Amino acid sequence: MSIRSERKEEHLKLAQMFFNKENYNSFDQLNLLRPALPETKVDPKILTTSMFQKSVAAPFFINAMTGGSPQSKIINQALGKIANQEKIALALGSASILAKEKEQIDSFAVARAEDPDGVLIVNVNPATPVAAVKAIIQELNADALQIHLNTVQEVAMPEGDRDFHWLNQIKEIRDQVEVPIIIKEVGFGLDQATIHTLKNEGIQYFDIAGSGGTNFAQIENARNPNDVSYLEDIGLPTVVSALMVQKEDVNFIVSGGVRNPLDVLKGLTLGGQYVGISNVFLQEFNEHGEAGLADLIANWKNELAALIAVYGKTSLASLPEIKKYYDLPLKNQIDQLI
């Protein structure tokens, strides 16, 4: 197994080691006002929406996790089956490894084989050669491309990149690929200035991936002989990042610390078109297998539909109308930054 593949396996093990489904984050400081008399009924059909011109059964999806190693092939095959069964979108983990190790393609292609008609999103880092990006999109018949921005992770990673001149490469990729491009953080949140810059370059889709979930500084610190634990707390909370991106009038995905259907609802009330979930789903698969994760996703759909009724709404489009209020620590951050 190559050094890159070994790193992928290490990331999976460390993500499991550090996982805490009760982890407190900014979603806990965002509160929604609930009508005691909602005059609604539960209707799971209202969850159906479109994503990149394909119908999906829910506005939440399996976000980027893994690929490029033996264990990730097993995981991606299962995720493809579940995405197909539950009719939700699936984003694969970083496929940048394929620029140098084309033989790892099967660890990604198994997902598309299991879900030939569903929404599949591929993921690369911004330094991936354009020719490789185009080949990955074509090989996997991808519906969209995530380009992840992960400066904090790279600094924490012992073998990480140290050159973050990425904008020109992003523009080159933009000019040469035909699928929609999503700019995605990896758990440290997108700031408004970055969103504004990329919006001006024609990027219209963003995945904020704020802090509160998987912490890649923590994961890389466990692999780093030098202590960089001070990097673990420099992320932008998911709720704050979502409020920033609201101001830029772009399409965005809320992810980062989503633990349950109420967090999904909160992400949608913040204006996210979709909500992405990674580690909660990964650890459910690790603990209860393919059937367990499929059941969890089916339950989340039912519970989300119930929550929408509880909060007095009858459509996804109306969810941002739900009145919100914030605990004082989060409100203080919002007042300073937005």
C-alpha positions in Angstrom: 0.0 0.0 0.0 1.4 3.4 -1.0 2.1 6.2 1.5 -1.0 8.1 0.3 -3.2 5.1 0.8 -1.7 4.5 4.2 -2.6 8.1 5.1 -6.2 7.5 4.0 -6.4 4.5 6.3 -4.9 6.4 9.2 -7.5 9.2 8.6 -10.3 6.6 8.9 -9.0 5.2 12.1 -8.4 8.5 13.7 -11.8 9.9 12.6 -13.3 6.9 14.5 -11.0 7.4 17.5 -12.0 11.1 18.0 -15.6 10.8 17.1 -18.1 12.1 19.7 -21.7 12.3 18.5 -22.5 14.4 21.6 -19.9 17.0 20.7 -21.2 20.5 21.6 -21.1 23.0 18.7 -22.7 26.1 17.3 -26.0 24.3 16.3 -26.6 24.0 20.1 -26.5 27.8 20.4 -29.0 28.3 17.5 -32.6 28.0 18.7 -35.8 27.9 16.5 -39.1 29.3 17.6 -41.8 26.6 17.5 -45.5 27.3 17.2 -47.5 25.3 19.7 -50.4 25.1 17.2 -48.7 24.5 13.9 -51.7 23.3 11.9 -49.7 20.9 9.8 -49.3 17.2 9.3 -46.2 15.1 8.7 -45.6 14.5 5.0 -42.3 12.9 4.0 -43.0 13.7 0.3 -42.1 17.4 0.9 -38.5 16.4 1.4 -38.1 15.5 -2.3 -36.0 18.1 -4.1 -33.6 18.4 -7.0 -29.8 18.5 -7.0 -27.8 19.1 -10.1 -30.9 18.4 -12.2 -31.6 15.1 -10.6 -34.4 14.3 -8.1 -33.4 13.3 -4.6 -35.5 12.1 -1.8 -34.1 14.4 0.9 -32.2 17.7 1.1 -29.4 16.1 3.1 -26.7 13.8 1.7 -23.7 11.7 2.4 -20.8 14.2 2.3 -17.1 13.5 1.3 -15.4 10.9 3.4 -12.8 8.7 1.8 -11.3 6.9 -1.2 -7.9 5.6 -2.4 -7.3 2.6 -0.1 -8.6 -0.9 0.5 -10.8 0.0 3.4 -12.2 3.1 1.6 -13.2 0.9 -1.3 -15.3 -1.2 1.1 -16.9 1.9 2.5 -17.6 3.6 -0.8 -19.2 0.5 -2.2 -21.6 0.4 0.8 -22.2 4.2 0.6 -23.1 3.8 -3.1 -25.6 1.1 -2.3 -27.2 3.1 0.4 -27.3 6.3 -1.7 -29.1 4.3 -4.4 -31.5 2.7 -1.9 -32.4 5.9 -0.1 -32.3 8.1 -3.2 -29.9 10.7 -1.7 -26.8 12.3 -3.1 -23.3 11.0 -2.3 -20.0 13.0 -2.4 -16.8 10.9 -2.5 -13.7 11.7 -0.6 -10.7 13.4 -2.2 -9.8 11.7 -5.5 -6.6 13.7 -5.9 -4.6 10.5 -5.3 -5.7 9.4 -8.8 -3.4 12.0 -10.4 -0.5 9.9 -9.3 -2.0 6.5 -8.5 -4.5 5.7 -11.3 -4.8 2.1 -10.0 -6.8 3.5 -7.0 -9.8 4.3 -9.3 -11.7 1.2 -8.2 -12.0 2.5 -4.7 -14.1 5.4 -6.1 -15.7 3.7 -9.1 -17.5 1.1 -6.9 -19.8 3.9 -5.6 -20.9 4.9 -9.1 -21.3 1.2 -10.0 -23.7 0.8 -7.1 -25.6 4.0 -7.8 -25.4 4.5 -11.6 -28.2 7.1 -11.9 -27.9 9.0 -8.6 -26.2 12.3 -7.8 -22.5 11.6 -7.4 -20.1 14.4 -6.5 -16.3 14.0 -6.8 -13.7 15.8 -4.7 -10.2 17.0 -5.4 -7.7 19.4 -3.9 -7.1 22.7 -5.7 -3.6 21.7 -6.8 -4.8 18.7 -8.8 -3.8 18.9 -12.5 -6.7 19.9 -14.7 -6.2 16.9 -16.9 -6.5 14.6 -13.9 -9.6 16.4 -12.7 -11.3 16.1 -16.1 -10.4 12.4 -16.2 -11.8 11.8 -12.7 -15.1 13.5 -13.6 -15.4 11.5 -16.8 -14.4 8.2 -15.3 -16.9 8.5 -12.5 -19.6 10.2 -14.5 -19.8 12.8 -11.8 -22.7 15.3 -11.5 -20.5 18.0 -9.7 -17.0 18.6 -8.5 -16.0 19.6 -5.0 -12.7 21.5 -4.7 -11.7 21.4 -1.1 -9.7 24.2 0.7 -7.8 22.7 3.6 -4.9 25.0 4.6 -5.2 24.3 8.3 -5.1 20.5 7.7 -2.1 20.9 5.3 -0.2 22.9 8.0 -1.0 20.3 10.6 -0.1 17.4 8.3 3.6 16.5 8.6 3.8 15.9 4.8 1.3 18.6 3.9 1.6 21.3 1.2 3.0 24.6 2.1 2.1 26.6 -1.0 -1.5 27.9 -0.9 -1.5 29.8 -4.2 -4.7 28.1 -5.4 -6.9 30.7 -7.0 -5.3 30.5 -10.5 -5.6 26.7 -10.5 -9.2 26.9 -9.4 -9.9 29.3 -12.3 -8.2 27.0 -14.7 -10.3 24.1 -13.5 -13.4 26.3 -13.8 -12.6 27.1 -17.4 -12.1 23.5 -18.4 -14.7 21.4 -16.6 -18.4 21.3 -17.6 -20.0 20.2 -14.3 -20.9 22.6 -11.5 -18.0 23.4 -9.1 -18.5 23.5 -5.3 -15.9 25.1 -3.2 -15.7 23.2 0.1 -13.9 23.7 3.4 -12.9 20.6 5.5 -14.2 21.6 8.9 -12.8 25.1 9.5 -15.5 27.2 7.8 -15.6 29.4 4.8 -15.3 33.2 5.5 -17.2 35.9 3.6 -14.1 37.4 1.9 -13.2 34.0 0.4 -16.7 33.5 -0.8 -16.9 37.0 -2.3 -13.6 36.5 -4.1 -14.7 33.2 -5.6 -18.1 34.4 -6.4 -16.5 37.2 -8.5 -14.6 34.4 -10.4 -17.9 32.7 -11.3 -18.2 30.1 -8.6 -21.8 29.8 -7.5 -21.8 26.8 -5.2 -20.2 26.5 -1.7 -20.0 24.0 1.1 -19.2 25.9 4.2 -18.0 22.9 6.3 -17.7 24.8 9.5 -16.1 23.8 12.8 -18.0 21.5 15.2 -17.6 18.1 13.6 -14.5 16.2 12.4 -11.4 18.2 13.2 -8.6 17.5 10.8 -6.1 19.5 12.8 -6.8 17.1 15.6 -6.5 14.1 13.3 -3.2 15.4 11.7 -1.8 16.4 15.1 -2.1 12.7 16.1 0.1 11.9 13.1 2.5 14.8 13.7 5.6 14.4 15.9 5.4 18.1 16.6 2.5 19.3 18.7 0.2 21.5 16.7 -2.9 21.2 18.9 -3.2 25.0 19.0 -4.6 24.7 15.4 -7.6 22.6 16.6 -9.6 25.6 17.8 -9.2 28.1 15.0 -12.2 27.1 12.9 -15.2 29.3 12.1 -18.4 27.9 13.6 -20.8 26.4 11.1 -23.7 28.7 12.0 -21.5 31.8 11.7 -20.1 30.7 8.3 -23.6 30.1 7.1 -24.7 33.6 8.1 -21.7 35.0 6.2 -22.4 33.1 3.0 -26.1 34.3 3.2 -24.8 37.8 2.4 -23.2 36.8 -0.9 -26.3 35.5 -2.7 -24.9 32.2 -3.7 -26.0 28.6 -3.5 -24.6 26.9 -0.5 -24.5 23.6 1.5 -24.4 23.6 5.3 -22.0 21.0 6.8 -19.7 20.7 9.7 -20.9 19.1 13.0 -24.4 17.9 11.8 -25.4 15.2 14.3 -29.1 14.6 14.0 -32.2 15.7 12.0 -32.7 18.8 14.1 -29.2 20.0 13.0 -30.3 19.3 9.4 -33.4 21.4 9.9 -31.3 24.2 11.4 -29.0 24.1 8.5 -31.9 24.5 6.1 -33.3 27.4 8.1 -30.0 29.1 7.7 -30.6 29.1 4.0 -28.6 26.0 3.0 -30.1 24.3 -0.1 -28.7 21.0 1.2 -27.0 19.7 4.3 -24.0 17.4 4.2 -23.2 14.7 6.8 -19.9 12.7 7.0 -18.6 11.3 10.2 -21.9 10.5 11.9 -22.8 8.4 8.9 -19.3 6.9 8.7 -19.3 5.8 12.4 -22.8 4.4 12.1 -21.5 2.3 9.2 -18.5 1.2 11.3 -20.7 0.2 14.2 -23.8 -1.2 12.6 -22.8 -1.9 9.0 -24.6 -1.2 5.8 -28.0 -2.1 7.0 -27.6 0.0 10.1 -26.6 3.1 8.1 -29.5 2.6 5.7 -31.9 2.4 8.6 -30.5 5.5 10.1 -30.8 7.5 6.9 -34.4 6.3 6.4 -35.2 7.3 10.0 -33.6 10.7 9.5 -35.9 11.4 6.6 -39.0 10.5 8.6 -37.8 12.6 11.6 -36.9 15.6 9.4 -40.4 15.5 7.9 -41.9 15.4 11.4 -39.7 18.3 12.6 -40.8 20.4 9.6 -44.4 19.8 10.6 -43.7 20.6 14.3 -42.2 23.9 13.3 -45.3 24.8 11.3 -44.0 24.6 7.7 -45.1 22.6 4.7 -42.3 23.1 2.2 -38.5 23.2 2.1 -38.5 26.7 0.6 -40.3 28.1 3.6 -37.8 26.9 6.2 -35.7 30.0 6.3 -38.8 31.9 7.5 -38.6 30.1 10.9 -37.7 32.6 13.5 -34.3 32.1 15.1 -32.5 33.3 18.3 -29.0 32.7 19.5 -27.4 32.0 22.8 -25.2 34.9 23.9 -21.8 33.4 23.2 -22.8 32.8 19.6 -24.7 36.0 19.3 -21.5 37.8 20.4 -19.5 36.2 17.6 -22.2 37.0 15.0 -22.3 40.7 16.2 -18.6 41.0 15.8 -18.2 39.3 12.5 -21.3 39.9 10.4 
